[in-house]
Amino acid sequence: MAVMQTLTEERQAGAGHMTDRVREILSWYESDSPGTKTNIARLLNHGRLAGTGKLVILPVDQGFEHGPARSFAINPPGYDPNYHFELAIEAGCNAYAAPLGFLEAAAARHAGEIPLILKLNNHDVLHADKDPISAVTGSVEDALRLGCVAIGFTIYPGSAYAREMYEQLRSLAEEAKLRGLAVVVWSYPRGSGMSKEGETAIDVVAYAAHIAAQLGAHIIKVKLPTAHIEQVEAQKAYTQAGVPIGTLAERVRHVVQSSFNGHRIVIFSGGATKSNDEDVYNEARAIREGGGFGSIIGRNSFQRPKAHAVKFLETIMQIYAGELK
């Protein structure tokens, strides 16, 4: 009850209220301008988790990435861009992330109601490619015009085109930071030289998170890792050092450690749709226990009916806030 009361008081105090935890997180970004730090603070000080240092973000780029029917047919209101703004706002998410078209469709209607993240690159599945590269589909100017607090960008470490994506990100991140925006990086290992199991291997996911941090990300999104180790040389290192990776919480802790010893915000993907809510709640518990900063949950949110989705997201937030075990 005391935790819930404290969180309620902090939310009522508004975005101007700064907790010690948020101040601590902002101190990690020593080279950034007051403008960029303010936008990171806006993310951390919004919604039901305001001031806790935890994040739950609604991302809706799946229509572009997987196709509209695969994304929205199971819950037809999701075809409407405004639906996702309303879901994120009603559930009390820290932010809403989407490609250019979805944000343009309703950003003016909801100006100032929720922090926005513009996804600057996207990939479709109409052409099969073992070494993916996303097209740049938005700009820093678009993000500013739409009132966003951050840009989002996907990289595919392991792709034959990884170098090109790294260079694109480097350039866009520099521009975004000069304009006072934060940078969120989706770091998804994938490529012809990597096994399917390797895409979520602990060594590969930790490496992908580290690469995103080295490229200047403020917030890093990765998939939850398995205990599989893909690289032969990495296997030797993990064995020699006795790195604990037996539980999901231990693997989350290692990924966070790999991101500048926990001094970068690392959030975890909700992954493919799960019909059992408790499966997602257990993942959130592992993220919390492993020192992760939260979740960015798309399909598992918007593919549920709205009332269910709101309660589902609220429960995840209660887990992160320590209100639920």
HUTA-V725648 format. One record per residue. RES is the residue in one small letter. SS is DSSP state (helix for helix, strand for strand, loop for the rest). PSI is psi as a letter, one per 40 degrees, with the letter a starting at -180 (NA if undefined). Layout:
BEGIN
res=RES ss=SS psi=PSI
res=RES ss=SS psi=PSI
END
This chain:
BEGIN
res=m ss=loop psi=d
res=a ss=helix psi=d
res=v ss=helix psi=d
res=m ss=helix psi=d
res=q ss=helix psi=d
res=t ss=helix psi=d
res=l ss=helix psi=d
res=t ss=helix psi=d
res=e ss=helix psi=d
res=e ss=helix psi=d
res=r ss=helix psi=d
res=q ss=helix psi=d
res=a ss=helix psi=d
res=g ss=loop psi=i
res=a ss=loop psi=d
res=g ss=loop psi=e
res=h ss=loop psi=h
res=m ss=loop psi=h
res=t ss=loop psi=i
res=d ss=helix psi=d
res=r ss=helix psi=d
res=v ss=helix psi=d
res=r ss=helix psi=d
res=e ss=helix psi=d
res=i ss=helix psi=d
res=l ss=helix psi=d
res=s ss=helix psi=e
res=w ss=loop psi=d
res=y ss=loop psi=g
res=e ss=loop psi=d
res=s ss=loop psi=e
res=d ss=loop psi=i
res=s ss=loop psi=i
res=p ss=helix psi=d
res=g ss=helix psi=d
res=t ss=helix psi=d
res=k ss=helix psi=d
res=t ss=helix psi=d
res=n ss=helix psi=d
res=i ss=helix psi=d
res=a ss=helix psi=d
res=r ss=helix psi=d
res=l ss=helix psi=d
res=l ss=helix psi=d
res=n ss=loop psi=e
res=h ss=loop psi=i
res=g ss=loop psi=a
res=r ss=loop psi=d
res=l ss=loop psi=e
res=a ss=loop psi=h
res=g ss=loop psi=e
res=t ss=loop psi=e
res=g ss=loop psi=e
res=k ss=loop psi=i
res=l ss=strand psi=h
res=v ss=strand psi=h
res=i ss=strand psi=h
res=l ss=strand psi=h
res=p ss=strand psi=h
res=v ss=strand psi=g
res=d ss=loop psi=e
res=q ss=helix psi=d
res=g ss=helix psi=d
res=f ss=helix psi=d
res=e ss=helix psi=d
res=h ss=helix psi=e
res=g ss=loop psi=i
res=p ss=helix psi=d
res=a ss=helix psi=d
res=r ss=helix psi=d
res=s ss=helix psi=d
res=f ss=helix psi=e
res=a ss=helix psi=d
res=i ss=helix psi=d
res=n ss=helix psi=g
res=p ss=helix psi=d
res=p ss=helix psi=d
res=g ss=helix psi=e
res=y ss=helix psi=d
res=d ss=loop psi=h
res=p ss=helix psi=d
res=n ss=helix psi=d
res=y ss=helix psi=d
res=h ss=helix psi=d
res=f ss=helix psi=d
res=e ss=helix psi=d
res=l ss=helix psi=d
res=a ss=helix psi=d
res=i ss=helix psi=d
res=e ss=helix psi=d
res=a ss=helix psi=e
res=g ss=loop psi=f
res=c ss=loop psi=i
res=n ss=loop psi=d
res=a ss=strand psi=i
res=y ss=strand psi=h
res=a ss=strand psi=h
res=a ss=strand psi=i
res=p ss=loop psi=i
res=l ss=helix psi=d
res=g ss=helix psi=d
res=f ss=helix psi=d
res=l ss=helix psi=d
res=e ss=helix psi=d
res=a ss=helix psi=d
res=a ss=helix psi=e
res=a ss=loop psi=d
res=a ss=loop psi=d
res=r ss=loop psi=d
res=h ss=loop psi=f
res=a ss=loop psi=h
res=g ss=loop psi=e
res=e ss=loop psi=d
res=i ss=loop psi=i
res=p ss=strand psi=h
res=l ss=strand psi=i
res=i ss=strand psi=h
res=l ss=strand psi=h
res=k ss=strand psi=h
res=l ss=loop psi=e
res=n ss=strand psi=i
res=n ss=strand psi=i
res=h ss=loop psi=h
res=d ss=loop psi=i
res=v ss=loop psi=e
res=l ss=loop psi=e
res=h ss=loop psi=h
res=a ss=loop psi=h
res=d ss=loop psi=h
res=k ss=loop psi=d
res=d ss=loop psi=g
res=p ss=loop psi=i
res=i ss=loop psi=h
res=s ss=loop psi=i
res=a ss=strand psi=i
res=v ss=strand psi=h
res=t ss=loop psi=e
res=g ss=loop psi=i
res=s ss=loop psi=i
res=v ss=helix psi=d
res=e ss=helix psi=d
res=d ss=helix psi=d
res=a ss=helix psi=d
res=l ss=helix psi=d
res=r ss=helix psi=d
res=l ss=loop psi=e
res=g ss=loop psi=f
res=c ss=loop psi=i
res=v ss=loop psi=e
res=a ss=strand psi=i
res=i ss=strand psi=i
res=g ss=strand psi=i
res=f ss=strand psi=h
res=t ss=strand psi=h
res=i ss=strand psi=i
res=y ss=loop psi=g
res=p ss=loop psi=h
res=g ss=loop psi=e
res=s ss=loop psi=i
res=a ss=loop psi=e
res=y ss=loop psi=e
res=a ss=helix psi=d
res=r ss=helix psi=d
res=e ss=helix psi=d
res=m ss=helix psi=d
res=y ss=helix psi=d
res=e ss=helix psi=d
res=q ss=helix psi=d
res=l ss=helix psi=d
res=r ss=helix psi=d
res=s ss=helix psi=d
res=l ss=helix psi=d
res=a ss=helix psi=d
res=e ss=helix psi=d
res=e ss=helix psi=d
res=a ss=helix psi=d
res=k ss=helix psi=d
res=l ss=helix psi=d
res=r ss=loop psi=e
res=g ss=loop psi=e
res=l ss=loop psi=i
res=a ss=strand psi=i
res=v ss=strand psi=h
res=v ss=strand psi=h
res=v ss=strand psi=h
res=w ss=strand psi=h
res=s ss=strand psi=h
res=y ss=loop psi=h
res=p ss=loop psi=h
res=r ss=loop psi=i
res=g ss=loop psi=i
res=s ss=loop psi=d
res=g ss=loop psi=e
res=m ss=loop psi=h
res=s ss=loop psi=i
res=k ss=loop psi=d
res=e ss=helix psi=d
res=g ss=helix psi=d
res=e ss=helix psi=d
res=t ss=helix psi=e
res=a ss=strand psi=i
res=i ss=helix psi=d
res=d ss=helix psi=d
res=v ss=helix psi=d
res=v ss=helix psi=d
res=a ss=helix psi=d
res=y ss=helix psi=d
res=a ss=helix psi=d
res=a ss=helix psi=d
res=h ss=helix psi=d
res=i ss=helix psi=d
res=a ss=helix psi=d
res=a ss=helix psi=d
res=q ss=helix psi=d
res=l ss=loop psi=e
res=g ss=loop psi=e
res=a ss=loop psi=h
res=h ss=loop psi=d
res=i ss=strand psi=h
res=i ss=strand psi=h
res=k ss=strand psi=h
res=v ss=strand psi=i
res=k ss=loop psi=i
res=l ss=loop psi=h
res=p ss=loop psi=i
res=t ss=strand psi=i
res=a ss=loop psi=e
res=h ss=loop psi=i
res=i ss=loop psi=h
res=e ss=loop psi=d
res=q ss=loop psi=h
res=v ss=helix psi=d
res=e ss=helix psi=d
res=a ss=helix psi=d
res=q ss=helix psi=d
res=k ss=helix psi=d
res=a ss=helix psi=d
res=y ss=helix psi=d
res=t ss=helix psi=d
res=q ss=helix psi=d
res=a ss=helix psi=e
res=g ss=loop psi=f
res=v ss=loop psi=h
res=p ss=loop psi=h
res=i ss=loop psi=e
res=g ss=loop psi=d
res=t ss=loop psi=i
res=l ss=helix psi=d
res=a ss=helix psi=d
res=e ss=helix psi=d
res=r ss=helix psi=d
res=v ss=helix psi=d
res=r ss=helix psi=d
res=h ss=helix psi=d
res=v ss=helix psi=d
res=v ss=helix psi=d
res=q ss=helix psi=d
res=s ss=helix psi=e
res=s ss=loop psi=g
res=f ss=loop psi=f
res=n ss=loop psi=f
res=g ss=loop psi=e
res=h ss=loop psi=f
res=r ss=loop psi=i
res=i ss=strand psi=h
res=v ss=strand psi=h
res=i ss=strand psi=i
res=f ss=strand psi=i
res=s ss=strand psi=i
res=g ss=loop psi=e
res=g ss=loop psi=a
res=a ss=loop psi=i
res=t ss=loop psi=h
res=k ss=loop psi=h
res=s ss=loop psi=d
res=n ss=loop psi=h
res=d ss=helix psi=d
res=e ss=helix psi=d
res=d ss=helix psi=d
res=v ss=helix psi=d
res=y ss=helix psi=d
res=n ss=helix psi=d
res=e ss=helix psi=d
res=a ss=helix psi=d
res=r ss=helix psi=d
res=a ss=helix psi=d
res=i ss=helix psi=d
res=r ss=helix psi=d
res=e ss=helix psi=d
res=g ss=loop psi=e
res=g ss=loop psi=e
res=g ss=loop psi=i
res=f ss=loop psi=e
res=g ss=strand psi=a
res=s ss=strand psi=i
res=i ss=strand psi=h
res=i ss=loop psi=h
res=g ss=loop psi=c
res=r ss=helix psi=d
res=n ss=helix psi=e
res=s ss=helix psi=c
res=f ss=helix psi=e
res=q ss=loop psi=e
res=r ss=loop psi=i
res=p ss=loop psi=i
res=k ss=helix psi=d
res=a ss=helix psi=d
res=h ss=helix psi=d
res=a ss=helix psi=d
res=v ss=helix psi=d
res=k ss=helix psi=d
res=f ss=helix psi=d
res=l ss=helix psi=d
res=e ss=helix psi=d
res=t ss=helix psi=d
res=i ss=helix psi=d
res=m ss=helix psi=d
res=q ss=helix psi=d
res=i ss=helix psi=d
res=y ss=helix psi=d
res=a ss=helix psi=e
res=g ss=loop psi=e
res=e ss=loop psi=d
res=l ss=loop psi=i
res=k ss=loop psi=NA
END
